[in-house]
Amino acid sequence: MIKLKFKKVIKTRIKEFREEKSLTQKEFADIIGVSRQTIYFLEKGDYNPSLTLSFKIAELLDKPLNQIFYLESLIKIKIESLSLKELKNIASNLNIKYDKLVYLSEIDENHILKEFNKDFLRKISNELEMTYEDLFDE
């Protein structure tokens, strides 16, 4: 039996937690010993820190690592980035209800192939302007 998994990326809540501590990017960077640009790229999600830096961040923010860093599926990120109008157009192009398209961003990985076949997932990927391989691992 084929097991299908969502491709995921590391997301961060550094900015949210830094702002709760009323620290600027510069202040935060100075305390943990990196540049302000490093904090900028961390918050944007364009840089994954080393374990050492991750633990420094967690200690300063007084949060466990799994609250600061978490995995998010690429399909969820893509679907949530689209407007309601765009999502409704995609659903219409696929001849499915809008709710079913949005459901794909919330579905448990164990149920993907029970709800959607691979060919249809390829069509969805295409409509989202991504490749099937960009969104899923087999």
C-alpha positions, 0 to 999 in steps of 0.5 A, spaced: 500 500 500 502 506 498 503 511 503 502 518 501 505 524 506 505 532 505 512 535 504 513 540 510 517 545 511 520 548 518 516 554 520 517 559 526 514 563 531 520 567 533 517 574 531 511 573 535 514 570 542 520 576 541 514 581 540 511 578 547 518 580 550 518 587 547 524 586 544 527 589 537 530 584 532 537 588 534 536 587 541 534 580 540 540 579 536 545 582 540 543 578 546 543 571 542 550 573 539 547 574 531 546 579 526 539 583 526 539 580 519 539 573 521 533 574 526 530 577 520 531 571 516 529 566 521 523 570 522 521 570 515 523 562 515 528 563 510 534 560 515 534 554 519 538 555 525 543 550 528 541 546 534 546 551 538 542 557 536 535 554 537 537 552 544 539 559 545 533 562 542 528 557 546 532 559 552 531 567 551 524 566 549 523 561 555 519 557 550 520 549 548 523 548 542 517 545 539 513 551 540 518 556 537 519 551 531 514 547 528 512 543 521 507 545 516 505 542 510 506 546 503 499 545 501 497 548 507 501 554 506 499 554 499 492 554 500 492 559 506 496 564 501 490 564 496 484 569 496 477 566 497 476 568 490 482 564 487 480 558 491 473 558 489 476 559 482 480 553 483 475 549 486 470 550 480 476 548 475 477 542 478 469 541 479 469 540 486 466 544 492 470 549 495 470 546 502 473 539 499 479 543 496 480 547 503 479 540 507 486 538 503 490 543 508 487 540 514 486 532 512 490 527 516 495 524 512 493 517 513 486 519 509 489 523 503 488 517 498 482 515 501 479 522 500 483 523 493 486 519 488 493 520 485 491 523 479 486 528 482 492 530 487 496 531 480 490 536 478 490 539 484 497 541 484 497 543 477 491 548 479 495 550 485 501 552 480 506 547 483 508 540 482 505 533 485 512 532 487 513 539 490 507 537 495 507 530 496 512 524 498 510 517 497 
